[in-house]
Amino acid sequence: MNYKKIIGEGGIEKMQRALGAEIWPEFIQHDETVNKNWPHLYDDFLNYQFALSAGTDVVAVANAVPLHWRRPFAELPDSGLDWAMAKAVTDRERGSKPNVLIGIQILINDEYQGRGISFEMLKIMKDIAESNGINTVALPVRPTQKCNFPLITIADYVNWLKQDGLPFDPWLRVHLKIGGEIAGICHRSMKISGSVAEWEDWTGLKFPGSGAFIVDKALVPVTIDKRKNIGKYLEPNVWIVHKTG
């Protein structure tokens, strides 16, 4: 099937919001740092946002931001996605020349899974970076199957391998198959806080006491403190680096 490639067009935001609402759990939409900086994707970094469509179907959408990074990629920050969103905006305000494209997310329509779309989206992201004079793409990757093993540490999970020596996790496998390398783990890639009532609303669960709770689609348990009336979730991601060209 032939897909239409859409890069740097205003309609991508509407496509992203629609697809994101279908794919992401509600709680993931409440990262304060991400939400604060998200409008800049379409106001300042539109040329780095892209999508694929097939007729009237939104097949996939991806978001990325450019920034400047001088240190070894093994030292990419533990705050992952939150760091990247904030730094891209700050770098632009300072006039820093970007040399890394950070992949924020790649969303794929469930009806188009298993058709190699993920490989195509990564290839497009690398092409966009190269066309903008950037030779490195780095992504704080959310392993797709980690939510099935919330009590396993992210470090242990990343080291689970299949017989072919590639990662157990299918999304990590895709990245390595296309030439990416694991640079490290960002344990605090997303920080989501809310009142107990908000967490109950976001998850549809009841939290009768304090403790660590397993929540559907969360990669690690959510910590609830009834006395302080707060719930916290620190999502770990995996830094993966790709070279363009």
VENVEN-V129752 format. One record per residue. N is the residue number from 1. RES is the residue in one small letter. SS is DSSP state (@ for helix, = for strand, . for the rest). NEAR is the number of other C-alpha atoms within 8 Angstrom. Layout:
N & RES & SS & NEAR
N & RES & SS & NEAR
This chain:
1 & m & . & 2
2 & n & . & 4
3 & y & . & 7
4 & k & = & 7
5 & k & = & 8
6 & i & = & 10
7 & i & = & 9
8 & g & . & 10
9 & e & . & 10
10 & g & . & 7
11 & g & @ & 6
12 & i & @ & 13
13 & e & @ & 8
14 & k & @ & 7
15 & m & @ & 10
16 & q & @ & 11
17 & r & @ & 8
18 & a & @ & 8
19 & l & @ & 14
20 & g & @ & 9
21 & a & @ & 9
22 & e & @ & 6
23 & i & @ & 7
24 & w & . & 8
25 & p & . & 8
26 & e & @ & 9
27 & f & @ & 9
28 & i & @ & 8
29 & q & @ & 8
30 & h & @ & 9
31 & d & = & 11
32 & e & @ & 8
33 & t & @ & 9
34 & v & @ & 11
35 & n & @ & 10
36 & k & @ & 7
37 & n & @ & 11
38 & w & @ & 9
39 & p & @ & 8
40 & h & @ & 9
41 & l & @ & 13
42 & y & @ & 11
43 & d & @ & 7
44 & d & . & 6
45 & f & . & 12
46 & l & @ & 11
47 & n & @ & 8
48 & y & @ & 13
49 & q & . & 16
50 & f & = & 14
51 & a & = & 13
52 & l & = & 12
53 & s & = & 13
54 & a & = & 10
55 & g & . & 4
56 & t & . & 5
57 & d & = & 6
58 & v & = & 12
59 & v & = & 11
60 & a & = & 14
61 & v & = & 16
62 & a & = & 14
63 & n & = & 12
64 & a & = & 13
65 & v & = & 14
66 & p & = & 11
67 & l & = & 16
68 & h & . & 11
69 & w & . & 7
70 & r & . & 4
71 & r & . & 6
72 & p & . & 6
73 & f & @ & 7
74 & a & @ & 6
75 & e & @ & 7
76 & l & . & 12
77 & p & . & 7
78 & d & . & 9
79 & s & . & 11
80 & g & @ & 16
81 & l & @ & 11
82 & d & @ & 12
83 & w & @ & 10
84 & a & @ & 11
85 & m & @ & 13
86 & a & @ & 11
87 & k & @ & 9
88 & a & @ & 12
89 & v & @ & 10
90 & t & @ & 8
91 & d & @ & 13
92 & r & @ & 10
93 & e & @ & 7
94 & r & @ & 6
95 & g & . & 6
96 & s & . & 9
97 & k & . & 8
98 & p & . & 11
99 & n & . & 12
100 & v & = & 14
101 & l & = & 14
102 & i & = & 13
103 & g & = & 14
104 & i & = & 11
105 & q & = & 7
106 & i & = & 11
107 & l & = & 11
108 & i & = & 12
109 & n & . & 10
110 & d & @ & 5
111 & e & @ & 4
112 & y & @ & 9
113 & q & . & 9
114 & g & . & 5
115 & r & . & 5
116 & g & . & 7
117 & i & @ & 11
118 & s & @ & 9
119 & f & @ & 9
120 & e & @ & 8
121 & m & @ & 11
122 & l & @ & 8
123 & k & @ & 8
124 & i & @ & 8
125 & m & @ & 11
126 & k & @ & 14
127 & d & @ & 10
128 & i & @ & 9
129 & a & @ & 16
130 & e & @ & 11
131 & s & @ & 7
132 & n & . & 6
133 & g & . & 7
134 & i & . & 13
135 & n & . & 11
136 & t & = & 13
137 & v & = & 16
138 & a & = & 12
139 & l & = & 11
140 & p & = & 15
141 & v & = & 9
142 & r & . & 7
143 & p & . & 11
144 & t & . & 8
145 & q & . & 8
146 & k & @ & 11
147 & c & @ & 11
148 & n & @ & 7
149 & f & @ & 8
150 & p & . & 12
151 & l & . & 6
152 & i & . & 7
153 & t & . & 7
154 & i & @ & 11
155 & a & @ & 7
156 & d & @ & 8
157 & y & @ & 9
158 & v & @ & 10
159 & n & . & 7
160 & w & . & 9
161 & l & = & 10
162 & k & . & 8
163 & q & . & 5
164 & d & . & 5
165 & g & . & 6
166 & l & . & 9
167 & p & = & 12
168 & f & . & 10
169 & d & . & 12
170 & p & @ & 10
171 & w & @ & 8
172 & l & @ & 11
173 & r & @ & 11
174 & v & @ & 10
175 & h & @ & 11
176 & l & @ & 11
177 & k & @ & 7
178 & i & . & 7
179 & g & . & 8
180 & g & . & 11
181 & e & = & 9
182 & i & = & 9
183 & a & = & 11
184 & g & = & 10
185 & i & = & 11
186 & c & = & 15
187 & h & = & 12
188 & r & = & 12
189 & s & = & 16
190 & m & = & 13
191 & k & = & 12
192 & i & = & 12
193 & s & = & 10
194 & g & = & 10
195 & s & . & 9
196 & v & @ & 13
197 & a & @ & 7
198 & e & @ & 8
199 & w & @ & 13
200 & e & @ & 11
201 & d & @ & 8
202 & w & @ & 8
203 & t & @ & 10
204 & g & . & 7
205 & l & . & 7
206 & k & . & 5
207 & f & . & 8
208 & p & . & 4
209 & g & . & 7
210 & s & . & 10
211 & g & = & 7
212 & a & = & 8
213 & f & = & 8
214 & i & . & 9
215 & v & . & 8
216 & d & . & 6
217 & k & . & 7
218 & a & . & 11
219 & l & . & 11
220 & v & . & 12
221 & p & . & 12
222 & v & = & 13
223 & t & = & 11
224 & i & = & 15
225 & d & = & 12
226 & k & . & 9
227 & r & . & 5
228 & k & . & 5
229 & n & . & 9
230 & i & = & 11
231 & g & = & 13
232 & k & = & 11
233 & y & = & 12
234 & l & = & 12
235 & e & = & 12
236 & p & = & 14
237 & n & = & 15
238 & v & = & 14
239 & w & = & 15
240 & i & = & 14
241 & v & = & 13
242 & h & = & 11
243 & k & = & 10
244 & t & . & 11
245 & g & . & 6
